[in-house]
Amino acid sequence: MRSVPVVQAKASFSALLAEVEAGAEVRITRRGLTVARLVPEAAISAASLFEPFWRGDSPEIEAPDDAPPEAVAVID
């Protein structure tokens, strides 16, 4: 993990973000003490949002009653 002082981080923030997007982790320090870390965001897929349903942890969900179909005008 690379350490960068706050002053340098402010001056090269875009470059640091590019490094993080590539998978690196960056520690931001002030007077030698870590005050923040930049880490890549974990990838989230649409399928992972439905994981509770696959595991069976989901709440009971009831479908609404079907409504009768609406009349459709005939176009000549």
KEVEXMI-797393 format. One line per 2 residues: number of its first residue (from 1); their letters; for each residue x, y, z of C-alpha. Coordinates in nm, 3 decimals. Example, Ala and Ser with C-alpha at 12.3 -4.5 7.8 and 13.67 -1.06 7.14 Angstrom:
1) as) 1.230,-0.450,0.780 | 1.367,-0.106,0.714
This chain:
1) mr) 0.000,0.000,0.000 | 0.141,0.334,-0.103
3) sv) 0.147,0.624,0.149 | 0.092,0.980,0.029
5) pv) 0.094,1.301,0.239 | -0.227,1.509,0.228
7) vq) -0.056,1.793,0.040 | 0.061,1.558,-0.235
9) ak) -0.279,1.384,-0.245 | -0.452,1.718,-0.303
11) as) -0.211,1.802,-0.584 | -0.244,1.469,-0.762
13) fs) -0.593,1.345,-0.671 | -0.686,1.244,-1.027
15) al) -0.371,1.035,-1.060 | -0.441,0.868,-0.725
17) la) -0.792,0.783,-0.837 | -0.652,0.628,-1.154
19) ev) -0.423,0.409,-0.942 | -0.714,0.303,-0.722
21) ea) -0.926,0.222,-1.028 | -0.640,-0.004,-1.139
23) ga) -0.662,-0.192,-0.807 | -0.407,-0.016,-0.586
25) ev) -0.471,0.099,-0.230 | -0.344,0.440,-0.121
27) ri) -0.295,0.556,0.237 | -0.324,0.934,0.293
29) tr) -0.119,1.062,0.584 | -0.090,1.381,0.787
31) rg) 0.229,1.422,0.991 | 0.303,1.054,0.938
33) lt) -0.032,0.928,1.071 | -0.287,0.764,0.842
35) va) -0.601,0.976,0.815 | -0.769,0.803,0.518
37) rl) -0.739,0.516,0.275 | -0.844,0.507,-0.088
39) vp) -0.948,0.154,-0.184 | -1.118,0.017,-0.496
41) ea) -1.495,-0.022,-0.476 | -1.609,-0.384,-0.470
43) ai) -1.787,-0.484,-0.788 | -2.161,-0.529,-0.746
45) sa) -2.361,-0.727,-0.996 | -2.735,-0.713,-1.044
47) as) -2.753,-1.080,-0.952 | -2.603,-1.013,-0.607
49) lf) -2.902,-0.794,-0.523 | -3.125,-1.103,-0.540
51) ep) -2.901,-1.318,-0.320 | -3.135,-1.298,-0.016
53) fw) -3.409,-1.458,-0.226 | -3.180,-1.745,-0.328
55) rg) -3.076,-1.811,0.030 | -3.436,-1.809,0.149
57) ds) -3.389,-1.507,0.378 | -3.641,-1.297,0.190
59) pe) -3.958,-1.163,0.346 | -4.294,-1.302,0.245
61) ie) -4.403,-1.131,-0.073 | -4.752,-1.160,-0.214
63) ap) -4.844,-1.072,-0.569 | -5.146,-0.842,-0.607
65) dd) -5.469,-0.982,-0.747 | -5.491,-0.968,-1.124
67) ap) -5.714,-0.695,-1.262 | -5.946,-0.769,-1.553
69) pe) -5.810,-0.652,-1.888 | -5.910,-0.307,-2.006
71) av) -6.115,-0.264,-2.322 | -5.912,-0.171,-2.627
73) av) -6.047,0.057,-2.897 | -6.056,-0.091,-3.247
75) id) -5.872,0.111,-3.509 | -6.000,0.083,-3.867
